[in-house]
Amino acid sequence: MPAVPFDQLPDDARLWVFASARPLHDAEQQRLLAHTDGFLRQWAAHGSPVVGGRELRHGRFLLVGADERATGVSGCSTDTLFRTLGDLERELGVELRDASLVFFRDEDGAVASEPRPAFRQRALSGRVGPETVVFDNTVPTLGDVRNGRWETEMQMAWHARAFPVGATS
C-alpha cells in the first residue's frame, strides 16, 4: 500500500509540483487525480515500492510527495513519474511540466500564470512587487509547502532575483 494520504507524508518528503497554466475543469481534475493515484499505487524504485501521496491545490497545482525514509526515489523512478504526467498531458490537452511559466496571485487574488518574459515586464513596470504572492514550484520538500515557502511573497522566493522590480535591464 505505497499510496498514502498527502497529509500523512512527513515534512522531509521529496516534492514535485506540476502546474497547469489554466484551471482544470472538474472532469479533468478527477482524471488527473485518478491517473496519479493509479501511478502511486505501483510506483517503485529499483523494485522497491515508493511511498507517495498527492494533492491538488487551487484546481491547477498537482503536488506529488514521496517519503524517502524507506525507499529513495531514483532517477529512473522520477523519470517514470514525469513520463506518466506527460501521457496525461496529451490525454487532457494541458501542460503540467512547463517550467517557463511563472505562477502568482493577480491584483484580485486569483491564481494567474505568465511566461517569464511577460512576468519580467510586469515586474519592470511595477505591476508586481516584493509583496506579490508567487508560487515557488521548485521547493524540494513537503515541509516547504507546510511552512509557507511554496505560496509566498516574491521577496522570499527566487522570483525576486530573477525579476527585479522596477529595474531597467
Phi and psi restraints in degrees (value plus and minus 20) as a CYANA .aco file:
   2 PRO   PHI     -92.3   -52.3
   2 PRO   PSI     -45.9    -5.9
   3 ALA   PHI     -98.6   -58.6
   3 ALA   PSI     107.9   147.9
   4 VAL   PHI    -148.6  -108.6
   4 VAL   PSI     138.7   178.7
   5 PRO   PHI     -77.9   -37.9
   5 PRO   PSI     118.4   158.4
   6 PHE   PHI     -75.8   -35.8
   6 PHE   PSI     -60.4   -20.4
   7 ASP   PHI     -91.1   -51.1
   7 ASP   PSI     -28.1    11.9
   8 GLN   PHI    -112.5   -72.5
   8 GLN   PSI     -26.3    13.7
   9 LEU   PHI     -93.2   -53.2
   9 LEU   PSI     127.1   167.1
  10 PRO   PHI     -95.4   -55.4
  10 PRO   PSI     143.5   183.5
  11 ASP   PHI     -78.0   -38.0
  11 ASP   PSI     -52.3   -12.3
  12 ASP   PHI    -106.5   -66.5
  12 ASP   PSI     -10.0    30.0
  13 ALA   PHI     -80.9   -40.9
  13 ALA   PSI     115.9   155.9
  14 ARG   PHI     -87.8   -47.8
  14 ARG   PSI     125.4   165.4
  15 LEU   PHI    -150.7  -110.7
  15 LEU   PSI     121.4   161.4
  16 TRP   PHI    -146.8  -106.8
  16 TRP   PSI     115.0   155.0
  17 VAL   PHI    -136.1   -96.1
  17 VAL   PSI     102.6   142.6
  18 PHE   PHI    -131.3   -91.3
  18 PHE   PSI     113.6   153.6
  19 ALA   PHI    -151.4  -111.4
  19 ALA   PSI     119.4   159.4
  20 SER   PHI    -120.2   -80.2
  20 SER   PSI     116.6   156.6
  21 ALA   PHI     -83.4   -43.4
  21 ALA   PSI     -42.6    -2.6
  22 ARG   PHI    -147.5  -107.5
  22 ARG   PSI     136.7   176.7
  23 PRO   PHI     -82.6   -42.6
  23 PRO   PSI     120.4   160.4
  24 LEU   PHI    -104.3   -64.3
  24 LEU   PSI     120.3   160.3
  25 HIS   PHI     -88.6   -48.6
  25 HIS   PSI     141.0   181.0
  26 ASP   PHI     -73.1   -33.1
  26 ASP   PSI     -66.2   -26.2
  27 ALA   PHI     -83.8   -43.8
  27 ALA   PSI     -57.8   -17.8
  28 GLU   PHI     -86.6   -46.6
  28 GLU   PSI     -60.9   -20.9
  29 GLN   PHI     -81.3   -41.3
  29 GLN   PSI     -65.1   -25.1
  30 GLN   PHI     -83.8   -43.8
  30 GLN   PSI     -61.2   -21.2
  31 ARG   PHI     -85.6   -45.6
  31 ARG   PSI     -63.6   -23.6
  32 LEU   PHI     -79.0   -39.0
  32 LEU   PSI     -67.6   -27.6
  33 LEU   PHI     -87.7   -47.7
  33 LEU   PSI     -61.8   -21.8
  34 ALA   PHI     -83.9   -43.9
  34 ALA   PSI     -63.3   -23.3
  35 HIS   PHI     -84.2   -44.2
  35 HIS   PSI     -63.5   -23.5
  36 THR   PHI     -85.6   -45.6
  36 THR   PSI     -61.4   -21.4
  37 ASP   PHI     -79.8   -39.8
  37 ASP   PSI     -63.4   -23.4
  38 GLY   PHI     -80.1   -40.1
  38 GLY   PSI     -62.3   -22.3
  39 PHE   PHI     -83.2   -43.2
  39 PHE   PSI     -67.1   -27.1
  40 LEU   PHI     -81.6   -41.6
  40 LEU   PSI     -53.0   -13.0
  41 ARG   PHI     -86.5   -46.5
  41 ARG   PSI     -42.9    -2.9
  42 GLN   PHI    -137.6   -97.6
  42 GLN   PSI     -14.1    25.9
  43 TRP   PHI     -83.3   -43.3
  43 TRP   PSI     111.9   151.9
  44 ALA   PHI    -163.7  -123.7
  44 ALA   PSI     134.6   174.6
  45 ALA   PHI    -146.1  -106.1
  45 ALA   PSI      94.2   134.2
  46 HIS   PHI      32.5    72.5
  46 HIS   PSI      21.4    61.4
  47 GLY   PHI      65.8   105.8
  47 GLY   PSI     -28.4    11.6
  48 SER   PHI    -120.5   -80.5
  48 SER   PSI     117.0   157.0
  49 PRO   PHI     -84.1   -44.1
  49 PRO   PSI     119.3   159.3
  50 VAL   PHI    -115.1   -75.1
  50 VAL   PSI     109.7   149.7
  51 VAL   PHI    -105.4   -65.4
  51 VAL   PSI      91.9   131.9
  52 GLY   PHI    -156.6  -116.6
  52 GLY   PSI     143.1   183.1
  53 GLY   PHI    -168.0  -128.0
  53 GLY   PSI     150.0   190.0
  54 ARG   PHI    -165.5  -125.5
  54 ARG   PSI     140.4   180.4
  55 GLU   PHI    -172.3  -132.3
  55 GLU   PSI     122.9   162.9
  56 LEU   PHI    -126.2   -86.2
  56 LEU   PSI     107.9   147.9
  57 ARG   PHI    -141.5  -101.5
  57 ARG   PSI     121.9   161.9
  58 HIS   PHI      35.9    75.9
  58 HIS   PSI       1.7    41.7
  59 GLY   PHI      47.2    87.2
  59 GLY   PSI      -8.1    31.9
  60 ARG   PHI    -170.7  -130.7
  60 ARG   PSI     -27.3    12.7
  61 PHE   PHI    -133.0   -93.0
  61 PHE   PSI      98.5   138.5
  62 LEU   PHI    -118.1   -78.1
  62 LEU   PSI      97.0   137.0
  63 LEU   PHI    -122.3   -82.3
  63 LEU   PSI     105.8   145.8
  64 VAL   PHI    -139.9   -99.9
  64 VAL   PSI     105.5   145.5
  65 GLY   PHI    -139.3   -99.3
  65 GLY   PSI     131.3   171.3
  66 ALA   PHI    -153.7  -113.7
  66 ALA   PSI     107.8   147.8
  67 ASP   PHI    -103.5   -63.5
  67 ASP   PSI      85.9   125.9
  68 GLU   PHI    -109.1   -69.1
  68 GLU   PSI     -12.4    27.6
  69 ARG   PHI     -84.7   -44.7
  69 ARG   PSI     -57.0   -17.0
  70 ALA   PHI    -112.0   -72.0
  70 ALA   PSI     -65.7   -25.7
  71 THR   PHI    -155.8  -115.8
  71 THR   PSI     100.7   140.7
  72 GLY   PHI     -92.7   -52.7
  72 GLY   PSI     127.3   167.3
  73 VAL   PHI    -105.5   -65.5
  73 VAL   PSI     101.0   141.0
  74 SER   PHI    -107.0   -67.0
  74 SER   PSI     149.9   189.9
  75 GLY   PHI     -80.1   -40.1
  75 GLY   PSI     -59.8   -19.8
  76 CYS   PHI     -85.5   -45.5
  76 CYS   PSI     -60.5   -20.5
  77 SER   PHI     -92.1   -52.1
  77 SER   PSI     -50.5   -10.5
  78 THR   PHI     -87.6   -47.6
  78 THR   PSI     -62.7   -22.7
  79 ASP   PHI     -79.3   -39.3
  79 ASP   PSI     -58.9   -18.9
  80 THR   PHI     -82.8   -42.8
  80 THR   PSI     -61.2   -21.2
  81 LEU   PHI     -79.5   -39.5
  81 LEU   PSI     -67.2   -27.2
  82 PHE   PHI     -86.9   -46.9
  82 PHE   PSI     -57.9   -17.9
  83 ARG   PHI     -84.4   -44.4
  83 ARG   PSI     -61.5   -21.5
  84 THR   PHI     -80.3   -40.3
  84 THR   PSI     -64.4   -24.4
  85 LEU   PHI     -87.5   -47.5
  85 LEU   PSI     -52.9   -12.9
  86 GLY   PHI     -83.2   -43.2
  86 GLY   PSI     -62.1   -22.1
  87 ASP   PHI     -80.3   -40.3
  87 ASP   PSI     -62.0   -22.0
  88 LEU   PHI     -88.3   -48.3
  88 LEU   PSI     -56.1   -16.1
  89 GLU   PHI     -77.0   -37.0
  89 GLU   PSI     -66.4   -26.4
  90 ARG   PHI     -84.0   -44.0
  90 ARG   PSI     -60.4   -20.4
  91 GLU   PHI     -84.9   -44.9
  91 GLU   PSI     -62.8   -22.8
  92 LEU   PHI    -108.3   -68.3
  92 LEU   PSI     -36.4     3.6
  93 GLY   PHI      51.7    91.7
  93 GLY   PSI      16.5    56.5
  94 VAL   PHI    -162.1  -122.1
  94 VAL   PSI     125.8   165.8
  95 GLU   PHI    -113.1   -73.1
  95 GLU   PSI     115.2   155.2
  96 LEU   PHI    -138.0   -98.0
  96 LEU   PSI     -28.5    11.5
  97 ARG   PHI    -139.2   -99.2
  97 ARG   PSI       1.9    41.9
  98 ASP   PHI    -104.8   -64.8
  98 ASP   PSI      79.4   119.4
  99 ALA   PHI     -97.4   -57.4
  99 ALA   PSI     -22.5    17.5
 100 SER   PHI    -102.7   -62.7
 100 SER   PSI     -27.5    12.5
 101 LEU   PHI    -111.2   -71.2
 101 LEU   PSI     126.1   166.1
 102 VAL   PHI    -129.6   -89.6
 102 VAL   PSI     110.0   150.0
 103 PHE   PHI    -127.9   -87.9
 103 PHE   PSI     116.1   156.1
 104 PHE   PHI    -176.6  -136.6
 104 PHE   PSI     151.1   191.1
 105 ARG   PHI    -117.6   -77.6
 105 ARG   PSI     108.2   148.2
 106 ASP   PHI     -98.5   -58.5
 106 ASP   PSI    -193.8  -153.8
 107 GLU   PHI     -78.9   -38.9
 107 GLU   PSI     -46.1    -6.1
 108 ASP   PHI    -112.8   -72.8
 108 ASP   PSI     -19.6    20.4
 109 GLY   PHI      66.6   106.6
 109 GLY   PSI     -17.3    22.7
 110 ALA   PHI    -101.2   -61.2
 110 ALA   PSI     130.4   170.4
 111 VAL   PHI     -91.5   -51.5
 111 VAL   PSI     110.4   150.4
 112 ALA   PHI    -152.8  -112.8
 112 ALA   PSI     143.5   183.5
 113 SER   PHI    -163.3  -123.3
 113 SER   PSI     129.4   169.4
 114 GLU   PHI    -167.5  -127.5
 114 GLU   PSI     133.2   173.2
 115 PRO   PHI     -82.2   -42.2
 115 PRO   PSI     134.0   174.0
 116 ARG   PHI     -73.8   -33.8
 116 ARG   PSI     -64.0   -24.0
 117 PRO   PHI     -80.1   -40.1
 117 PRO   PSI     -58.8   -18.8
 118 ALA   PHI     -88.3   -48.3
 118 ALA   PSI     -58.8   -18.8
 119 PHE   PHI     -88.0   -48.0
 119 PHE   PSI     -56.3   -16.3
 120 ARG   PHI     -79.3   -39.3
 120 ARG   PSI     -65.2   -25.2
 121 GLN   PHI     -82.6   -42.6
 121 GLN   PSI     -58.5   -18.5
 122 ARG   PHI     -81.2   -41.2
 122 ARG   PSI     -61.9   -21.9
 123 ALA   PHI     -88.1   -48.1
 123 ALA   PSI     -64.7   -24.7
 124 LEU   PHI     -81.6   -41.6
 124 LEU   PSI     -55.0   -15.0
 125 SER   PHI    -102.7   -62.7
 125 SER   PSI     -25.8    14.2
 126 GLY   PHI      63.0   103.0
 126 GLY   PSI     -10.1    29.9
 127 ARG   PHI     -96.9   -56.9
 127 ARG   PSI     -32.4     7.6
 128 VAL   PHI    -149.4  -109.4
 128 VAL   PSI     133.7   173.7
 129 GLY   PHI    -163.3  -123.3
 129 GLY   PSI    -193.7  -153.7
 130 PRO   PHI     -75.9   -35.9
 130 PRO   PSI     -49.1    -9.1
 131 GLU   PHI    -110.8   -70.8
 131 GLU   PSI     -24.8    15.2
 132 THR   PHI     -80.0   -40.0
 132 THR   PSI     113.1   153.1
 133 VAL   PHI    -100.5   -60.5
 133 VAL   PSI     106.6   146.6
 134 VAL   PHI    -141.5  -101.5
 134 VAL   PSI     145.4   185.4
 135 PHE   PHI    -131.4   -91.4
 135 PHE   PSI      95.9   135.9
 136 ASP   PHI    -111.9   -71.9
 136 ASP   PSI      70.1   110.1
 137 ASN   PHI     -95.1   -55.1
 137 ASN   PSI     -14.2    25.8
 138 THR   PHI    -117.9   -77.9
 138 THR   PSI     -20.6    19.4
 139 VAL   PHI     -79.5   -39.5
 139 VAL   PSI     116.2   156.2
 140 PRO   PHI    -108.2   -68.2
 140 PRO   PSI     -36.4     3.6
 141 THR   PHI    -152.2  -112.2
 141 THR   PSI     138.3   178.3
 142 LEU   PHI     -84.0   -44.0
 142 LEU   PSI     -53.0   -13.0
 143 GLY   PHI     -78.2   -38.2
 143 GLY   PSI     -53.9   -13.9
 144 ASP   PHI     -82.1   -42.1
 144 ASP   PSI     -59.5   -19.5
 145 VAL   PHI     -86.1   -46.1
 145 VAL   PSI     -68.4   -28.4
 146 ARG   PHI     -84.2   -44.2
 146 ARG   PSI     -47.9    -7.9
 147 ASN   PHI    -116.5   -76.5
 147 ASN   PSI      -4.8    35.2
 148 GLY   PHI      59.3    99.3
 148 GLY   PSI      -1.1    38.9
 149 ARG   PHI    -115.8   -75.8
 149 ARG   PSI     -25.6    14.4
 150 TRP   PHI    -107.7   -67.7
 150 TRP   PSI     -74.8   -34.8
 151 GLU   PHI    -121.0   -81.0
 151 GLU   PSI      82.5   122.5
 152 THR   PHI    -168.3  -128.3
 152 THR   PSI     149.5   189.5
 153 GLU   PHI     -88.5   -48.5
 153 GLU   PSI     125.8   165.8
 154 MET   PHI     -72.8   -32.8
 154 MET   PSI     -59.2   -19.2
 155 GLN   PHI     -84.0   -44.0
 155 GLN   PSI     -36.9     3.1
 156 MET   PHI    -119.9   -79.9
 156 MET   PSI     -18.7    21.3
 157 ALA   PHI    -143.0  -103.0
 157 ALA   PSI     153.4   193.4
 158 TRP   PHI     -80.4   -40.4
 158 TRP   PSI     -41.6    -1.6
 159 HIS   PHI     -77.0   -37.0
 159 HIS   PSI     -54.8   -14.8
 160 ALA   PHI     -84.7   -44.7
 160 ALA   PSI     -54.4   -14.4
 161 ARG   PHI     -98.2   -58.2
 161 ARG   PSI     -57.2   -17.2
 162 ALA   PHI     -98.8   -58.8
 162 ALA   PSI     -48.1    -8.1
 163 PHE   PHI    -151.6  -111.6
 163 PHE   PSI      55.0    95.0
 164 PRO   PHI     -79.2   -39.2
 164 PRO   PSI     108.3   148.3
 165 VAL   PHI     -94.1   -54.1
 165 VAL   PSI     106.7   146.7
 166 GLY   PHI      52.4    92.4
 166 GLY   PSI     -12.0    28.0
 167 ALA   PHI     -92.9   -52.9
 167 ALA   PSI     140.3   180.3
 168 THR   PHI    -123.1   -83.1
 168 THR   PSI     -20.3    19.7
